[in-house]
C-alpha cells in the first residue's frame, strides 16, 4: 500500500462541506533543533517543517527542503514537491481542517524533563496493551523503528525483548540498555519477527512506512506509530489499517508548558 497516496485519496471525501478558503496555505516555518531530554537519549538533531492552513501540520525532514514564498496563499491541496517532508507537512495541515475522534486524549504539563517521562508512559501503555495475551506464554518482542532510548528502557523494564533500528549513522551500533541499534536494512526482518512494531512518524516522509506496513500485515505484527510528524493523520492512518497512532500535535513535549497527545486505535 502507498500510504501517502491513500491519505491524499481520503481528502477528496473529507473536503466535502469545507470551503476552499480553509485550504489556503497561510504559513510555513522551517526550524533546526538540537535536543537531549536526559541521559538516556541521544542528541536529537533534526529540522522540522510547519505548514499552516486553518491549523498546523508538521514533518521532520529527512534531507534538505526549502520553504517557498510562492506557496503562501495557494491551495494546499494543489501544491506539489519533490521533498517528502514538505508534502507530509502540508498534508498534515490539510487534515488539521477535518474533525477527528481520538480514543483518548492526554494533556501533559511542565518542563520538557517532566513531559519526557509522561510521554514515554503514554506510548508504552499503548504498546503493552497488545502484549498482555502474549506475556503469559512467552517473552513478547517489540522493535522500535526510530530508536527512542526512554521508550526502549521502559519496555525492557516491563520484561519485553527489544530490538531497535534507525537511520542515524551516529546511533547505529550503539547500545541502549543492552539493546544494539541496528541499521535500516534490519527494519523489515525485525518487524516480521516482532509482536509489535513501534514506528516513528518519520517513516511517512521517507516512504519506509509502505514496506513496514506490508511486512507487519503479512507477519501478523501489530503496528503502533508515534507521530509528531503527521500528528493530524492519526485517525486516517488507523482507517488504513495501522493498529494505533499516538499523535502529538505541535508544540511538542520538548517545549515547556502544556502539550496534547491523542491516541487513535483501529
C-alpha positions as CSV (number, residue, x, y, z in Angstrom):
1,X,0.0,0.0,0.0
2,X,1.2,3.5,-0.8
3,X,0.2,5.3,2.4
4,X,0.7,8.9,1.3
5,X,-1.3,8.2,-1.9
6,X,-4.1,6.6,0.1
7,X,-4.2,9.6,2.5
8,X,-4.5,12.0,-0.4
9,X,-7.4,10.0,-1.8
10,X,-9.2,10.4,1.5
11,X,-9.0,14.2,1.2
12,X,-11.5,14.1,-1.7
13,X,-14.2,12.6,0.5
14,X,-13.4,14.6,3.7
15,X,-13.2,18.0,1.9
16,X,-17.0,18.0,1.3
17,X,-18.7,20.7,3.3
18,X,-15.5,22.7,3.7
19,X,-14.9,25.9,1.7
20,X,-11.9,26.4,-0.5
21,X,-10.6,29.2,1.8
22,X,-10.0,26.7,4.5
23,X,-7.3,25.0,2.4
24,X,-5.3,28.2,1.7
25,X,-1.7,27.8,2.9
26,X,-1.2,30.7,5.3
27,X,2.2,29.9,6.8
28,X,5.4,27.9,6.5
29,X,8.2,27.6,9.1
30,X,11.5,25.7,9.0
31,X,13.3,25.1,12.2
32,X,16.5,23.3,13.1
33,X,16.8,21.8,16.5
34,X,19.3,20.0,18.8
35,X,17.7,18.4,21.9
36,X,18.7,15.9,24.5
37,X,15.9,15.4,27.2
38,X,18.0,13.3,29.6
39,X,21.0,11.0,29.9
40,X,19.1,8.1,28.3
41,X,18.7,9.8,24.9
42,X,20.9,10.7,22.0
43,X,21.1,14.3,20.9
44,X,18.1,14.6,18.6
45,X,19.3,16.7,15.6
46,X,16.5,17.5,13.2
47,X,15.0,20.1,11.0
48,X,11.2,20.3,11.1
49,X,8.7,22.0,8.8
50,X,5.4,23.6,10.0
51,X,2.7,24.3,7.5
52,X,-0.5,26.2,8.4
53,X,-3.9,26.2,6.8
54,X,-6.6,26.6,9.4
55,X,-4.4,24.5,11.7
56,X,-0.8,23.5,11.7
57,X,0.8,20.4,10.2
58,X,4.3,19.2,10.8
59,X,7.0,16.9,9.4
60,X,10.6,16.3,10.4
61,X,12.9,16.4,7.5
62,X,14.9,13.5,6.1
63,X,17.0,15.8,3.8
64,X,17.2,19.3,2.5
65,X,13.9,21.2,1.9
66,X,13.4,24.9,1.4
67,X,10.2,26.8,2.2
68,X,8.9,28.6,-0.8
69,X,7.5,32.1,-0.7
70,X,5.3,31.4,-3.7
71,X,3.4,28.7,-1.9
72,X,1.8,31.2,0.6
73,X,-1.8,32.0,-0.4
74,X,-2.0,28.9,-2.6
75,X,-4.5,26.0,-2.3
76,X,-2.6,23.4,-0.2
77,X,-4.4,20.6,-2.0
78,X,-2.8,21.5,-5.3
79,X,0.8,22.0,-4.1
80,X,3.5,19.5,-5.2
81,X,7.0,19.0,-4.0
82,X,9.9,16.5,-4.6
83,X,10.5,16.6,-0.8
84,X,8.6,14.1,1.3
85,X,8.8,16.2,4.4
86,X,7.2,19.2,2.6
87,X,4.4,17.0,1.2
88,X,3.6,15.4,4.6
89,X,3.7,18.8,6.5
90,X,1.3,20.3,4.0
91,X,-0.9,17.1,4.0
92,X,-0.9,17.2,7.8
93,X,-2.0,20.8,7.7
94,X,-4.9,19.8,5.3
95,X,-6.0,17.1,7.8
96,X,-6.0,19.7,10.6
97,X,-9.2,21.0,9.0
98,X,-11.1,17.8,9.4
99,X,-12.9,16.6,12.6
100,X,-11.0,13.9,14.4
101,X,-12.2,11.5,17.2
102,X,-9.4,10.1,19.3
103,X,-10.0,7.2,21.6
104,X,-8.1,9.0,24.4
105,X,-6.6,12.5,24.9
106,X,-3.9,13.4,27.3
107,X,-2.7,16.8,28.4
108,X,0.9,16.7,29.8
109,X,2.3,19.7,31.6
110,X,5.6,21.0,33.0
111,X,9.1,21.1,31.8
112,X,10.5,19.1,28.9
113,X,12.1,16.8,31.5
114,X,8.8,16.0,33.2
115,X,7.0,15.7,29.9
116,X,9.5,13.2,28.5
117,X,8.5,10.8,31.3
118,X,4.8,11.4,30.8
119,X,5.0,10.9,27.0
120,X,7.1,7.7,27.4
121,X,4.4,6.3,29.7
122,X,1.6,7.0,27.3
123,X,3.4,5.4,24.3
124,X,4.5,2.4,26.4
125,X,0.9,1.9,27.7
126,X,-0.3,1.6,24.1
127,X,2.3,-1.0,23.2
128,X,1.7,-3.1,26.3
129,X,-2.0,-3.3,25.6
130,X,-1.2,-5.5,22.6
131,X,1.2,-7.7,24.6
132,X,-0.9,-8.8,27.6
133,X,-2.0,-12.1,26.0
134,X,1.5,-12.9,24.8
135,X,3.4,-12.3,28.1
136,X,1.5,-15.1,29.8
137,X,3.0,-17.6,27.3
138,X,6.5,-16.2,26.4
139,X,8.6,-13.0,26.4
140,X,7.0,-10.6,24.0
141,X,9.1,-9.0,21.3
142,X,9.0,-5.3,20.1
143,X,11.0,-3.5,17.5
144,X,11.4,0.3,17.9
145,X,11.8,1.8,14.4
146,X,13.4,5.2,15.1
147,X,15.0,4.4,18.4
148,X,13.9,6.4,21.4
149,X,16.0,5.5,24.5
150,X,13.5,6.2,27.1
151,X,10.8,4.1,25.4
152,X,13.3,1.2,24.9
153,X,14.4,1.3,28.6
154,X,10.8,1.4,29.8
155,X,9.7,-1.6,27.7
156,X,12.8,-3.5,28.9
157,X,11.8,-2.8,32.5
158,X,8.4,-4.4,31.6
159,X,10.0,-7.6,30.5
160,X,9.9,-7.0,26.8
161,X,12.5,-8.4,24.4
162,X,13.6,-5.3,22.4
163,X,15.0,-4.6,19.0
164,X,15.8,-1.2,17.7
165,X,16.6,0.2,14.2
166,X,17.5,3.6,13.0
167,X,18.8,5.6,10.0
168,X,21.1,7.8,12.1
169,X,24.7,6.8,11.5
170,X,25.7,8.3,14.8
171,X,23.3,5.9,16.6
172,X,23.7,2.7,14.6
173,X,25.9,0.2,16.5
174,X,25.4,1.9,19.9
175,X,23.6,0.1,22.8
176,X,20.7,1.3,24.8
177,X,20.2,-0.7,27.9
178,X,22.0,-3.6,26.2
179,X,19.9,-3.3,23.0
180,X,22.1,-2.7,20.0
181,X,20.7,-0.2,17.5
182,X,20.8,-1.7,14.0
183,X,20.6,0.0,10.6
184,X,17.6,0.4,8.4
185,X,18.4,-2.7,6.5
186,X,17.3,-4.7,9.5
187,X,14.0,-3.0,9.9
188,X,11.8,-5.3,7.9
189,X,13.3,-8.6,9.3
190,X,12.8,-7.3,12.8
191,X,9.2,-6.1,12.1
192,X,8.5,-9.6,10.7
193,X,9.9,-11.2,13.9
194,X,8.2,-9.0,16.4
195,X,4.8,-9.0,18.1
196,X,4.6,-5.1,17.9
197,X,6.4,-2.7,15.7
198,X,6.6,0.8,17.3
199,X,7.3,3.1,14.5
200,X,8.1,6.8,14.3
201,X,6.1,9.1,12.1
202,X,9.3,10.0,10.2
203,X,8.6,6.8,8.2
204,X,5.9,8.8,6.4
205,X,8.1,11.4,4.6
206,X,10.9,8.9,3.8
207,X,8.3,6.4,2.5
208,X,9.6,3.5,4.5
209,X,6.1,3.1,6.1
210,X,4.9,1.4,3.0
211,X,7.1,-1.7,3.3
212,X,6.8,-1.7,7.1
213,X,3.0,-1.8,6.7
214,X,3.1,-4.6,4.2
215,X,5.6,-6.6,6.3
216,X,3.6,-6.1,9.5
217,X,0.4,-7.3,7.9
218,X,2.0,-10.3,6.3
219,X,3.6,-11.3,9.6
220,X,0.7,-10.6,12.0
221,X,2.7,-7.9,13.7
222,X,0.8,-5.1,15.4
223,X,1.7,-1.7,14.1
224,X,1.9,1.2,16.5
225,X,3.0,4.7,15.4
226,X,4.1,7.6,17.5
227,X,3.7,10.8,15.4
228,X,5.0,14.3,15.8
229,X,5.3,14.1,12.1
230,X,1.8,13.7,10.7
231,X,0.0,14.1,14.0
232,X,-3.2,15.1,12.4
233,X,-3.2,11.9,10.2
234,X,-3.7,9.5,13.2
235,X,-7.3,8.7,12.6
236,X,-6.9,8.4,8.9
237,X,-3.9,6.1,9.3
238,X,-6.0,3.8,11.6
239,X,-8.6,3.7,8.9
240,X,-5.9,2.4,6.5
241,X,-5.1,-0.4,8.9
242,X,-2.5,0.9,11.4
243,X,-3.4,-0.6,14.8
244,X,-2.7,2.5,16.9
245,X,-1.3,6.0,16.4
246,X,-0.1,8.1,19.3
247,X,-0.3,11.6,17.9
248,X,1.4,14.7,19.3
249,X,0.5,17.9,17.6
250,X,2.8,20.9,17.7
251,X,4.0,22.3,20.1
252,X,5.8,19.1,21.2
253,X,6.8,17.8,24.6
254,X,10.3,19.3,24.1
255,X,8.8,22.7,24.9
256,X,7.9,23.9,28.3
257,X,4.1,24.2,29.1
258,X,1.2,22.1,28.0
259,X,1.2,19.5,25.2
260,X,-1.6,17.4,23.9
261,X,-1.3,13.8,23.0
262,X,-4.1,12.0,21.1
263,X,-4.4,8.2,20.9
264,X,-6.2,6.7,17.9
265,X,-7.0,3.0,17.5
266,X,-8.2,0.9,14.6
